[in-house]
Amino acid sequence: MTHPKSTNPKDPIHGILLIDKPQGLSSNGVLQRVKSLLGAKKAGHTGSLDPMATGMLPICFGEATKVSQYLLEADKCYTTTGLLGVKTNTGDAMGDVIACVDNVDVSLDQLQAALAQFKGKSKQIPSMFSALKYQGKPLYQYARKGVEIEREAREIIIYDLHLDAFDGKQFKLTVRCSKGTYIRNLVEDIGEKLGVGAHVTELRRLYTAGFDSNTMITIEQLMERNLEERRALLLPIESAVPTLPRFTLSATQVQQIRQGQIVTTDPIHSVPGVIMLFDETHSFIGFGEWQLPHELKAKRLLAIVS
């Protein structure tokens, strides 16, 4: 991956930056600040975090926006703290209290038993205070006006649900889950299962799958660097899909596939499904898929000229 030498604003830079989102800012607010700090023409975030939440927010620049869907669909890992006995209209500490239980009497065994019921596959109805869109508007905009929209339950998977701490009222969890899992809903459902209600007081995304060993950077740390140093932090586009098979094309094959032609290869190299394509200089050029065991076609190519 190469970075442009120019330091002019609004350059067409390409890559992924792992931002440690601060509390209090919306995901889009973070995106706009970071986009400005890197002087980028095009950028988008993958997987919104609530303003109250902190942690990993991958931001894709330039051609990296073409892999954003893979990050949206990736598994996630969070830590969260829930408070038993208090329900809010948003499911978190930023909402209005709508119900309280004065004497919360929940044992460790009861909490562990409740948690066990949420592991594995289940159905979850997204909160009205989510960023899911209905007729082009996020649900939270309707919720703030008191409008209730019917939502379908969606299948989620809780791969791991670990109790890190419990003091009788507050419980801290580490949750590894599939895409589309709302931790606020999970904490609320745990409170309902225990008969006392609950809401989230803290939420942090530890990582998006594929970046579990990568270091995040804060907006403040970005501001301490110059433009060249900020851009040097960009991860290569292909880092978003580390588990996909790789295939190297010759210069002639690159030209063919960019022209929309089918590339004929040795069948022994074919792997069913989507693959990453590289040229002979090891530059990532996009995605392909096998039409037949020995015929490769383009799925989505990058427009970067190496």
C-alpha positions as a Markdown table, in Angstrom:
| # | Residue | x | y | z |
|---|---|---|---|---|
| 1 | Met | 0.0 | 0.0 | 0.0 |
| 2 | Thr | 1.4 | 3.4 | -1.0 |
| 3 | His | 0.4 | 6.8 | 0.4 |
| 4 | Pro | 0.4 | 9.9 | -1.7 |
| 5 | Lys | 3.3 | 12.3 | -1.2 |
| 6 | Ser | 1.1 | 15.4 | -1.5 |
| 7 | Thr | -0.1 | 17.0 | 1.6 |
| 8 | Asn | -2.8 | 19.0 | -0.1 |
| 9 | Pro | -6.2 | 18.8 | 1.6 |
| 10 | Lys | -8.8 | 16.5 | 0.1 |
| 11 | Asp | -6.4 | 14.1 | -1.5 |
| 12 | Pro | -7.8 | 10.7 | -2.7 |
| 13 | Ile | -6.2 | 8.5 | 0.1 |
| 14 | His | -7.1 | 4.9 | 0.5 |
| 15 | Gly | -7.0 | 2.7 | 3.6 |
| 16 | Ile | -8.6 | 1.9 | 7.0 |
| 17 | Leu | -8.1 | 3.8 | 10.3 |
| 18 | Leu | -9.2 | 2.2 | 13.6 |
| 19 | Ile | -10.5 | 5.1 | 15.7 |
| 20 | Asp | -11.0 | 4.8 | 19.5 |
| 21 | Lys | -14.3 | 6.6 | 19.5 |
| 22 | Pro | -14.8 | 8.9 | 22.5 |
| 23 | Gln | -17.9 | 9.1 | 24.6 |
| 24 | Gly | -20.4 | 11.9 | 23.7 |
| 25 | Leu | -19.8 | 12.1 | 20.0 |
| 26 | Ser | -21.9 | 10.4 | 17.3 |
| 27 | Ser | -20.2 | 8.0 | 14.9 |
| 28 | Asn | -20.8 | 10.5 | 12.1 |
| 29 | Gly | -19.4 | 13.3 | 14.2 |
| 30 | Val | -16.2 | 11.3 | 14.6 |
| 31 | Leu | -16.1 | 10.5 | 10.9 |
| 32 | Gln | -16.3 | 14.1 | 9.9 |
| 33 | Arg | -13.5 | 15.1 | 12.3 |
| 34 | Val | -11.2 | 12.3 | 11.2 |
| 35 | Lys | -11.9 | 12.9 | 7.6 |
| 36 | Ser | -10.9 | 16.5 | 8.0 |
| 37 | Leu | -7.8 | 15.6 | 10.0 |
| 38 | Leu | -6.6 | 13.3 | 7.1 |
| 39 | Gly | -7.7 | 15.7 | 4.4 |
| 40 | Ala | -9.6 | 13.0 | 2.7 |
| 41 | Lys | -12.1 | 13.3 | -0.2 |
| 42 | Lys | -14.1 | 10.2 | 0.6 |
| 43 | Ala | -14.6 | 8.3 | 3.9 |
| 44 | Gly | -17.2 | 6.3 | 5.7 |
| 45 | His | -17.5 | 4.5 | 9.1 |
| 46 | Thr | -18.5 | 0.9 | 9.5 |
| 47 | Gly | -20.9 | 0.0 | 12.2 |
| 48 | Ser | -22.4 | 2.9 | 14.2 |
| 49 | Leu | -21.7 | 3.3 | 17.9 |
| 50 | Asp | -24.1 | 5.2 | 20.1 |
| 51 | Pro | -22.9 | 8.6 | 21.4 |
| 52 | Met | -22.6 | 7.0 | 24.9 |
| 53 | Ala | -20.4 | 4.2 | 23.6 |
| 54 | Thr | -16.6 | 4.2 | 23.2 |
| 55 | Gly | -14.2 | 2.0 | 21.3 |
| 56 | Met | -13.3 | 0.7 | 17.9 |
| 57 | Leu | -14.9 | 2.5 | 15.0 |
| 58 | Pro | -13.2 | 1.5 | 11.7 |
| 59 | Ile | -13.2 | 4.3 | 9.2 |
| 60 | Cys | -12.7 | 3.5 | 5.5 |
| 61 | Phe | -11.1 | 6.0 | 3.2 |
| 62 | Gly | -11.3 | 6.2 | -0.6 |
| 63 | Glu | -11.5 | 2.8 | -2.3 |
| 64 | Ala | -11.6 | 1.1 | 1.2 |
| 65 | Thr | -15.3 | 2.1 | 1.3 |
| 66 | Lys | -15.8 | -0.8 | -1.1 |
| 67 | Val | -14.9 | -3.3 | 1.6 |
| 68 | Ser | -17.0 | -1.6 | 4.3 |
| 69 | Gln | -19.8 | -4.2 | 3.9 |
| 70 | Tyr | -17.4 | -6.9 | 5.1 |
| 71 | Leu | -16.7 | -4.9 | 8.3 |
| 72 | Leu | -20.4 | -4.3 | 8.8 |
| 73 | Glu | -21.1 | -8.0 | 8.6 |
| 74 | Ala | -18.1 | -9.0 | 10.9 |
| 75 | Asp | -18.5 | -10.3 | 14.4 |
| 76 | Lys | -17.9 | -7.8 | 17.2 |
| 77 | Cys | -16.7 | -7.9 | 20.8 |
| 78 | Tyr | -17.8 | -5.5 | 23.6 |
| 79 | Thr | -17.5 | -4.9 | 27.3 |
| 80 | Thr | -20.6 | -3.4 | 29.0 |
| 81 | Thr | -21.9 | -2.5 | 32.4 |
| 82 | Gly | -25.5 | -3.0 | 33.3 |
| 83 | Leu | -27.4 | -1.6 | 36.3 |
| 84 | Leu | -30.2 | -3.8 | 37.7 |
| 85 | Gly | -33.4 | -2.3 | 39.0 |
| 86 | Val | -33.7 | 0.8 | 36.7 |
| 87 | Lys | -35.2 | 0.9 | 33.2 |
| 88 | Thr | -34.8 | 3.8 | 30.8 |
| 89 | Asn | -36.7 | 4.6 | 27.6 |
| 90 | Thr | -33.5 | 4.3 | 25.6 |
| 91 | Gly | -32.0 | 1.3 | 27.4 |
| 92 | Asp | -29.0 | 3.2 | 28.5 |
| 93 | Ala | -27.9 | 6.0 | 30.9 |
| 94 | Met | -28.7 | 8.7 | 28.4 |
| 95 | Gly | -32.5 | 8.1 | 28.5 |
| 96 | Asp | -35.3 | 8.9 | 30.9 |
| 97 | Val | -36.0 | 6.6 | 33.8 |
| 98 | Ile | -39.3 | 4.8 | 33.2 |
| 99 | Ala | -39.3 | 2.2 | 36.0 |
| 100 | Cys | -37.5 | 1.4 | 39.2 |
| 101 | Val | -37.3 | -1.5 | 41.6 |
| 102 | Asp | -36.3 | -0.3 | 45.1 |
| 103 | Asn | -35.0 | -3.5 | 46.5 |
| 104 | Val | -33.0 | -5.5 | 44.0 |
| 105 | Asp | -32.4 | -9.0 | 45.3 |
| 106 | Val | -30.5 | -11.0 | 42.7 |
| 107 | Ser | -27.9 | -13.6 | 43.5 |
| 108 | Leu | -24.8 | -14.4 | 41.5 |
| 109 | Asp | -26.3 | -17.8 | 40.7 |
| 110 | Gln | -29.5 | -16.2 | 39.4 |
| 111 | Leu | -27.5 | -13.8 | 37.2 |
| 112 | Gln | -25.3 | -16.6 | 35.8 |
| 113 | Ala | -28.4 | -18.7 | 35.1 |
| 114 | Ala | -30.0 | -15.8 | 33.2 |
| 115 | Leu | -26.9 | -15.1 | 31.2 |
| 116 | Ala | -26.7 | -18.8 | 30.1 |
| 117 | Gln | -30.1 | -18.4 | 28.4 |
| 118 | Phe | -28.8 | -15.8 | 26.0 |
| 119 | Lys | -25.8 | -17.7 | 24.7 |
| 120 | Gly | -26.1 | -19.1 | 21.1 |
| 121 | Lys | -28.7 | -18.2 | 18.5 |
| 122 | Ser | -31.7 | -16.1 | 19.4 |
| 123 | Lys | -34.1 | -13.5 | 18.1 |
| 124 | Gln | -33.7 | -9.8 | 19.0 |
| 125 | Ile | -36.1 | -6.9 | 18.3 |
| 126 | Pro | -34.0 | -3.7 | 17.7 |
| 127 | Ser | -34.5 | -0.8 | 19.9 |
| 128 | Met | -36.5 | 2.2 | 18.7 |
| 129 | Phe | -33.4 | 4.2 | 19.8 |
| 130 | Ser | -31.2 | 2.6 | 17.2 |
| 131 | Ala | -29.7 | 3.9 | 14.0 |
| 132 | Leu | -31.7 | 1.4 | 11.9 |
| 133 | Lys | -33.5 | 3.2 | 9.1 |
| 134 | Tyr | -37.2 | 3.2 | 8.3 |
| 135 | Gln | -38.3 | 5.1 | 5.2 |
| 136 | Gly | -34.9 | 6.7 | 5.0 |
| 137 | Lys | -34.8 | 8.0 | 8.6 |
| 138 | Pro | -33.1 | 6.4 | 11.6 |
| 139 | Leu | -35.5 | 4.9 | 14.2 |
| 140 | Tyr | -34.3 | 7.2 | 16.9 |
| 141 | Gln | -35.7 | 10.2 | 15.1 |
| 142 | Tyr | -39.2 | 8.6 | 15.3 |
| 143 | Ala | -38.6 | 7.6 | 18.9 |
| 144 | Arg | -37.8 | 11.1 | 19.9 |
| 145 | Lys | -41.2 | 12.2 | 18.5 |
| 146 | Gly | -43.0 | 9.4 | 20.4 |
| 147 | Val | -43.6 | 7.5 | 17.2 |
| 148 | Glu | -43.4 | 3.7 | 17.5 |
| 149 | Ile | -42.4 | 1.7 | 14.4 |
| 150 | Glu | -43.0 | -2.0 | 14.2 |
| 151 | Arg | -39.7 | -3.9 | 14.0 |
| 152 | Glu | -39.1 | -7.4 | 13.0 |
| 153 | Ala | -37.0 | -9.7 | 15.3 |
| 154 | Arg | -33.7 | -10.5 | 13.8 |
| 155 | Glu | -31.5 | -13.5 | 14.4 |
| 156 | Ile | -28.4 | -12.9 | 16.3 |
| 157 | Ile | -25.7 | -15.1 | 17.8 |
| 158 | Ile | -24.0 | -14.6 | 21.2 |
| 159 | Tyr | -20.8 | -16.6 | 20.9 |
| 160 | Asp | -19.5 | -15.8 | 24.3 |
| 161 | Leu | -21.1 | -14.0 | 27.3 |
| 162 | His | -18.7 | -13.7 | 30.2 |
| 163 | Leu | -19.5 | -12.2 | 33.6 |
| 164 | Asp | -16.5 | -10.1 | 34.7 |
| 165 | Ala | -17.9 | -8.5 | 37.8 |
| 166 | Phe | -21.1 | -8.3 | 39.9 |
| 167 | Asp | -21.8 | -6.4 | 43.1 |
| 168 | Gly | -25.5 | -7.2 | 43.5 |
| 169 | Lys | -26.8 | -4.3 | 41.3 |
| 170 | Gln | -24.1 | -3.6 | 38.7 |
| 171 | Phe | -22.8 | -6.4 | 36.4 |
| 172 | Lys | -20.0 | -6.2 | 33.9 |
| 173 | Leu | -19.9 | -8.4 | 30.8 |
| 174 | Thr | -17.7 | -9.2 | 27.9 |
| 175 | Val | -19.8 | -10.1 | 24.9 |
| 176 | Arg | -18.6 | -11.6 | 21.6 |
| 177 | Cys | -21.5 | -11.6 | 19.1 |
| 178 | Ser | -22.6 | -11.5 | 15.5 |
| 179 | Lys | -23.4 | -8.5 | 13.5 |
| 180 | Gly | -26.6 | -6.7 | 14.3 |
| 181 | Thr | -26.5 | -7.5 | 18.0 |
| 182 | Tyr | -27.7 | -4.6 | 20.2 |
| 183 | Ile | -26.0 | -4.7 | 23.6 |
| 184 | Arg | -28.6 | -2.3 | 25.1 |
| 185 | Asn | -31.3 | -4.8 | 24.1 |
| 186 | Leu | -29.3 | -7.6 | 25.6 |
| 187 | Val | -28.8 | -5.9 | 28.9 |
| 188 | Glu | -32.5 | -4.9 | 29.0 |
| 189 | Asp | -33.5 | -8.5 | 28.3 |
| 190 | Ile | -31.3 | -9.8 | 31.0 |
| 191 | Gly | -33.0 | -7.4 | 33.4 |
| 192 | Glu | -36.4 | -8.6 | 32.3 |
| 193 | Lys | -35.4 | -12.2 | 32.7 |
| 194 | Leu | -34.4 | -11.4 | 36.3 |
| 195 | Gly | -37.7 | -9.5 | 36.9 |
| 196 | Val | -36.1 | -6.2 | 37.9 |
| 197 | Gly | -35.2 | -4.5 | 34.7 |
| 198 | Ala | -31.8 | -3.1 | 33.7 |
| 199 | His | -30.1 | -0.5 | 31.5 |
| 200 | Val | -26.5 | 0.1 | 30.1 |
| 201 | Thr | -24.3 | 2.5 | 32.0 |
| 202 | Glu | -21.1 | 1.8 | 30.0 |
| 203 | Leu | -20.5 | 0.3 | 26.6 |
| 204 | Arg | -17.2 | -0.2 | 24.8 |
| 205 | Arg | -16.4 | -2.0 | 21.6 |
| 206 | Leu | -13.2 | -3.8 | 22.0 |
| 207 | Tyr | -12.8 | -4.9 | 18.4 |
| 208 | Thr | -14.4 | -5.7 | 15.1 |
| 209 | Ala | -13.4 | -9.2 | 13.9 |
| 210 | Gly | -10.2 | -9.2 | 11.9 |
| 211 | Phe | -8.8 | -6.3 | 14.0 |
| 212 | Asp | -8.7 | -7.9 | 17.4 |
| 213 | Ser | -4.9 | -7.5 | 17.6 |
| 214 | Asn | -4.7 | -4.0 | 16.1 |
| 215 | Thr | -4.2 | -0.8 | 18.1 |
| 216 | Met | -6.8 | 2.0 | 18.0 |
| 217 | Ile | -6.0 | 5.7 | 17.9 |
| 218 | Thr | -7.9 | 8.5 | 19.6 |
| 219 | Ile | -8.8 | 11.8 | 17.9 |
| 220 | Glu | -6.5 | 13.6 | 20.3 |
| 221 | Gln | -3.6 | 11.4 | 19.3 |
| 222 | Leu | -4.3 | 12.1 | 15.7 |
| 223 | Met | -4.3 | 15.8 | 16.4 |
| 224 | Glu | -0.8 | 15.5 | 17.9 |
| 225 | Arg | 0.6 | 14.2 | 14.6 |
| 226 | Asn | 1.2 | 16.0 | 11.3 |
| 227 | Leu | -0.7 | 15.1 | 8.1 |
| 228 | Glu | 1.9 | 12.7 | 6.8 |
| 229 | Glu | 2.1 | 10.8 | 10.2 |
| 230 | Arg | -1.7 | 10.5 | 10.3 |
| 231 | Arg | -1.9 | 9.0 | 6.8 |
| 232 | Ala | 0.9 | 6.6 | 7.7 |
| 233 | Leu | -1.4 | 5.0 | 10.2 |
| 234 | Leu | -3.8 | 3.8 | 7.5 |
| 235 | Leu | -4.1 | 0.0 | 7.3 |
| 236 | Pro | -4.2 | -1.6 | 3.8 |
| 237 | Ile | -7.6 | -2.1 | 2.4 |
| 238 | Glu | -7.2 | -5.9 | 2.3 |
| 239 | Ser | -6.8 | -6.0 | 6.1 |
| 240 | Ala | -10.6 | -5.8 | 6.3 |
| 241 | Val | -10.9 | -9.4 | 4.9 |
| 242 | Pro | -8.0 | -11.3 | 6.4 |
| 243 | Thr | -9.7 | -14.7 | 6.1 |
| 244 | Leu | -10.5 | -14.6 | 2.3 |
| 245 | Pro | -8.4 | -16.7 | 0.0 |
| 246 | Arg | -5.8 | -14.8 | -2.1 |
| 247 | Phe | -5.0 | -15.2 | -5.8 |
| 248 | Thr | -2.3 | -13.5 | -7.7 |
| 249 | Leu | -2.9 | -12.5 | -11.4 |
| 250 | Ser | -0.3 | -11.9 | -14.1 |
| 251 | Ala | -0.1 | -8.5 | -15.7 |
| 252 | Thr | -2.0 | -9.9 | -18.7 |
| 253 | Gln | -4.7 | -11.4 | -16.5 |
| 254 | Val | -5.1 | -8.1 | -14.5 |
| 255 | Gln | -5.7 | -6.3 | -17.8 |
| 256 | Gln | -8.2 | -8.9 | -18.9 |
| 257 | Ile | -10.2 | -8.8 | -15.6 |
| 258 | Arg | -10.2 | -5.0 | -15.6 |
| 259 | Gln | -11.8 | -5.2 | -19.1 |
| 260 | Gly | -14.5 | -7.4 | -17.8 |
| 261 | Gln | -13.2 | -10.6 | -19.4 |
| 262 | Ile | -13.2 | -14.0 | -17.8 |
| 263 | Val | -9.7 | -15.2 | -16.8 |
| 264 | Thr | -8.9 | -18.8 | -17.4 |
| 265 | Thr | -6.7 | -20.4 | -14.8 |
| 266 | Asp | -5.4 | -23.8 | -13.7 |
| 267 | Pro | -8.4 | -25.6 | -12.0 |
| 268 | Ile | -6.1 | -26.7 | -9.2 |
| 269 | His | -5.9 | -23.1 | -7.9 |
| 270 | Ser | -9.6 | -22.5 | -7.8 |
| 271 | Val | -11.3 | -22.0 | -4.4 |
| 272 | Pro | -15.1 | -21.7 | -4.3 |
| 273 | Gly | -16.5 | -18.4 | -3.3 |
| 274 | Val | -15.2 | -14.8 | -3.2 |
| 275 | Ile | -11.4 | -14.3 | -3.3 |
| 276 | Met | -9.0 | -11.4 | -3.0 |
| 277 | Leu | -7.1 | -10.6 | -6.2 |
| 278 | Phe | -3.5 | -9.2 | -6.2 |
| 279 | Asp | -1.2 | -8.3 | -9.1 |
| 280 | Glu | 2.4 | -9.4 | -9.4 |
| 281 | Thr | 3.6 | -6.4 | -7.2 |
| 282 | His | 1.4 | -7.8 | -4.4 |
| 283 | Ser | -1.0 | -4.8 | -4.7 |
| 284 | Phe | -4.6 | -5.6 | -3.8 |
| 285 | Ile | -6.8 | -4.9 | -6.9 |
| 286 | Gly | -10.2 | -6.1 | -5.7 |
| 287 | Phe | -12.5 | -9.2 | -5.4 |
| 288 | Gly | -13.2 | -12.0 | -7.8 |
| 289 | Glu | -15.1 | -15.2 | -7.8 |
| 290 | Trp | -15.0 | -18.5 | -9.7 |
| 291 | Gln | -17.7 | -18.9 | -12.4 |
| 292 | Leu | -16.4 | -22.4 | -13.1 |
| 293 | Pro | -13.6 | -24.3 | -11.5 |
| 294 | His | -11.1 | -22.7 | -13.9 |
| 295 | Glu | -12.9 | -19.5 | -14.9 |
| 296 | Leu | -12.4 | -16.4 | -12.7 |
| 297 | Lys | -14.5 | -13.2 | -13.1 |
| 298 | Ala | -14.3 | -9.9 | -11.3 |
| 299 | Lys | -16.8 | -9.2 | -8.5 |
| 300 | Arg | -15.7 | -5.8 | -7.4 |
| 301 | Leu | -12.4 | -4.1 | -8.4 |
| 302 | Leu | -10.6 | -1.1 | -6.9 |
| 303 | Ala | -10.1 | 1.9 | -9.0 |
| 304 | Ile | -6.6 | 2.6 | -7.6 |
| 305 | Val | -3.8 | 3.0 | -10.1 |
| 306 | Ser | -0.6 | 1.6 | -8.5 |
